[in-house]
Amino acid sequence: MNIDATPVMRCTLPGKMGTLLLFATSGILGCADDAHLANGTSQTRDQEALSVTTTVIAAGKTTIAIRPGTRVLWVNTDRKNHSITSTIGLWDSGRIKPGEVFARTFEDEGEFEFVSVYDREVTGTINSSQGANRIASSIDPSAMTAMDMGQPFEKFRTGLLPEWQTVAAVEQGFRMIRDDKVIRSEAGFRRIPWDFFEDACSPRAAIASEALEKAGFRRPARLFAFGPLSVSKGDQVANWWYHLAPVVAAEGQAFVLDPTVNPDRAQTIQEWLSRITVTPEEVTLSLCNPFAYTPWSMCYISGPEEEAGAEEELLLYESGRFHLSASTSS
């Protein structure tokens, strides 16, 4: 049985998501071999294109379908140690510290189960088969920003989503970020200004995600939309070229938590998209990790440093000192 292992190495800064982020790639894999994926850069020896697919490995059972010869990366974006350990002794990654990466190449067909010895709720299976669907597009590894990973809605997949237990939990989390006072101010605490719709979607999403995590929810992923977007409030209209919001899964559905677009409830991705564009065929979507902050953030390996200072940035937007224009961003 041919299963190549790459030692654990440092790839990005520690995160707070409580998950492992998995990359499955065919061919040369830059980060595990010769690439540097921190600070928005990525290089391989020959700058070859890769087939890339991603999913979050977290509490619960995860099954990943690949083709033989695929190289799989596990990036620990949690605040604690993990391992990727074969349940039948085929391999053991050893300790994967926060921010470190472990990689293996699965040359043979078969089912390969793994578990984190540091958290037995983190389990999964790699199903390696010639019949596995090739669901990822071929991209240059240097083009892994949120903007570059955009896909049309009909090709969009939601395998990266953190899972919440119930739809009721989604609605509870939605009401919390809409109504609770979570932003520090001189007068105490205030609500997230979801009605300030001209701009500032990045700091709003960051503040909301942090509040949800502190309240015991799994931190949401980030959903980006790019294209001719707009939203109206009364007689006011804001035109955006991109927008982003927290997104989670529950009971087999994906839900966007975005009171700016719909203050009444969480929405499915299709509902959310229908409220921000009249030409969905011209819009692309990217599903990124919970810390991707701007269109130029590394979609899959951004860390908490991306959103440091989100509350201060929000204040600048509201005061007009950091206003990029309602026609350029949200």
N, C-alpha and C positions, 0 to 999 in steps of 0.2 A: 504494500500500500504506500503510495507516494504522497505524503503530505508535508510540504515544505513549511518550515516555521521561521519567522523573522523575530529576533529578540525585541523586547519592549524598548521603546525609545521615546524621547520627549518630542512632542509635535506641536502642542498648543498649550495655552494657559489653563489652569483648573477652572472648571465650571461649577454650577450649583444645581444642575438639572436632576440629579438622582437617577441617571441613566447612563448606558453605554451607547455610543453612536456607531453603527456598523456601516462600513463601505464594502461593497463587493465589486471587484474590477477584473476585467480580462486583460491580459497582457502585462506590460511593465507598470508597476505601481510606484509612483514617485515618492509619496510620503514614507512608505516603508523601506524604500531602497535609497534613492539619491535625492529625493525632493525635500524642499522646505515649504511647509504649508502655513507657517505663521505669518502674521502681518500682511495678509492679502496676497502672498506670492506663492507660486508653485512651479517647480521645474523638475523634469526628468532628464536622464542622460541624453536621450534622443528627441525630447519634446514630442513623444508619440501621443496620438489620441487614445483615450481610454473609453471603455464602456463602464459606466458607473451607475450603481443603484444604491439606495440607502434605506435603512430602517432603524428605528430606535429599539435597542435591546433593554428591556426594563422588567419590572416585576411582572411575572406571568410568563406564559409560554409563547415564544416567537419562532415561526418557521420561515426559513429563507430558501427559496428555490434558485439554484445556480446551475451552470453548466460546468463539466469537468475542465480544469485548467484555470478556474476563476480564483483570484486572490481576494481574500476577505480581510478587511481592517476593522478592528474594534478600537474606537477612541473613547477613553474614559473621561467624560465631561462631568462626572459626579464629584462630590466633595470627599468621598471616601474611596478606599482601595477596592479593587475588584480582581477577579481572574476570569479567564476563559479556559475551562478545564474539561477535557473529554470525560464523559461519564463512564467510559470503559477503559480508560488509561492510555488512549492513543497519544495524547499530548497534554501538557499543562503549561500555561503561559507564565506561571509564577505571578507574583504580585504586580498588578497594573496600577500604578499610582495615578492620582488625578492629573489629567493633562497628558498622560502617556498613551502609547499606541501599541497594539499587538496585531500581528498579521500572519496569516497562513494561506498557502495555496493548496486547493483541493483538486488533485489531478484525477482521482478515481471517482466512479459513480458510487452512490451509497447514501445512507443516512448517518449523520454525525451529530450526536447529541452533546450539549455542553451545559455547564453550570458555573456560576461564580461561587467559589468556596467562601467568599466573604459575605455573600448574600444569596442564600439558597432559593430565594424567590426569583432570581434572575436566571432563567433557563432558556434553552432554545435548541433548534435542530437545523442543521444545514442539509438540505436535500440536493445532492449533486446528481444530475441526470442530463443526458444528451437531449431529452425532450423538454427541458425547462425553457420557458418563454424568455426571450431576450427583451426585457422590458425597458432597458436603459438605452438612452441615445449615446452616440459616440461624441465625446467632447474633448477638447484640450484641457488638461488638468489645471492650466492657468486661468481657465474661464469658469471658475466655480463660484462666482459671486451670485447673490440673489437674483440680480438682473439677468445674468447669463444663463441661469438655470430655468428660465421661464418656458412654460409649455402651454399650448392651447388647451382650453377647458376639456375638449373631447379626449385629449391624451393625458390629462392630468391624473396623477395617482396620489393616494393619501396614506402610503405605508409608513410615513415618518411620525404619524400623530400620536401624542401621548394619550393613553386611554383613561377616561374617567368612568366611574362605576355605573352611573345612571344618567338619563336625560334630566332627571330632577336635580342631580348634583350640578349639571351644566347650568341650569336655570338659577340655581342658588348662587353659583359663582358669578354668573352674569349680573344678578341683582347686587351682589356685593361690590363689584368694581364700578357699577353705575351709581350706587347710592352711598356707599361708605366713605367717610372722610379719611383718606390715606396719605394725603400730601402734607408734609410739614410746612407751616407758614408762621409768620410772626404772631398771628392771632390764635395759633394752635394747629388744627388740622382742617383741611378742606377737601372737597370732592375732586376727582379727576375732571377737568373741563371738557367733557365729550362734546358739548355744544360749540366749542371753538373749532369749527370744522374746516377753516381755511387752510390749516397747516398743523404740524406737530403730531402726526400720527406715530412717529417713532418713539418719542418720549412717553406718550400716552400708553402705548402698548407695553413698553418696558415697565412703567410704574404699575400698570394693572397686573402684569405677569408676576412681578415681585410681591404684590399684595396677595395674590392668589396662593403663591407658594408659602408665604408666611402663615396663611390661614389653613394650611394643610392640604391644599389641592396640588396635584402634579402640575408643574410649570408648563403652560401651553407652548406649542410650537408657534412659528411665525408664518403667516400667509401673506405673500406679496401679490399685488396685481399691477400690471404695467399696460399702459395704453391710454386711449381717450376716455378718461373717467370724470365723473361729476356727481355732486350731491347738492340738494337744495334744502333750504330751511326757510319756509315762508317765501318771501320774494327775493331771498339771497341765494346765489348759486356760486359754488366753488368748482373750478375745473382743475383736475389733477393729472399728472402724467404717471404717478404711481401712488399706491396706498398700501398700508399693511395693518394687520390686526392679529390678535391672539386666536389660535384655533386648536380645538381638541376633538377627540372622538368619544362617543358613548353609544352603547347598544347598536353598534354597526353603522352609525352615521357620523359624519363630520359636522362640527358646529363652530361658527365664527362668533367670537365675543366682541362685538363692536357697537357700543351704544351710540357712536357718532352716526352710523349709517342707519341703525334701527334701535331706538331707545327702549323698545318694548320687550324684546326677547332676543335670545341667541338665534342665529340663522344657519341654515345649510349653506354650503358654499355656493350653490346655484342661486339661492335666494339673495345672498349677499352680492353676488356678481350682478344680478338683475337690478339691484338698487343703485349701482355705481356706474353702470354703462348701458347705453342703448345699442352698442355695437359689440357684443361679446366676442364675435369672430375676430375682432381686432385686438383683443386683450390676451395677454399671457399671464400665467400663474406660476409662482414658485413657492414651494413648501420647504422652509428652512428651520434650522434648530432654534431653540428658545432664546438665543442671544443675538441672532442676526438683526442688526439695527437699521441699516440703510441699504439701498440697492447695491452698494459697493462692498457690503460685508461679505466675508466668506460664508456661503450658504450653510455648509455643513459643520464647520469647525470654529465658528465664532465663539468667544468666551464672554464672561461677564464684564470684562474691561470695555467691551463695545458700548455698553449702556451706562457706564459710570457718569454721573452728573446729569442724568435724565431730568431730574426735578429742576435743576438750575436751567437746563436748556429749555424746558417748558415755560419757565418764567420769562425767558428772553423772547420766545415766540409770542407770548401773550402781551408783552410790552411793546412789541413791534421792532425790537432790536435784533431779532433773528428771524426775520420774515423773508423767505425766499421767493414769495409770490404764490398766490392761490392757483395760478395757472401752471406751476411747475411741479409742485409736490403736495402731499397731504399732511 
